[in-house]
Amino acid sequence: MSRPIRSKNHRLAKELEDLPKRQKEAIYLRFAQELTYGQITEIMNLRNIKPCAGSDLQGTQNPAAEPKSILLLF
């Protein structure tokens, strides 16, 4: 792995480490477990959540708006 990529991975890991527990949980559910936003809102008992661009809370996703991958290091 080249040095710039390692540097970015380290920075990403640090940012993830600094997140509150609930935000880490949401990221884990979305990217590691590949759950939809709708499933995450149910599991985490979230209410009054506004959808992000490219998604709705029923779990239908716009593939063009989805991130391709994320490296989780926590």
Summary of the structure (lengths in Angstrom):
residues: 74
radius of gyration: 13.9
end to end distance: 19.4
largest distance: 42.4
contacts: 156
relative contact order: 0.18
helix: 50%
strand: 3%
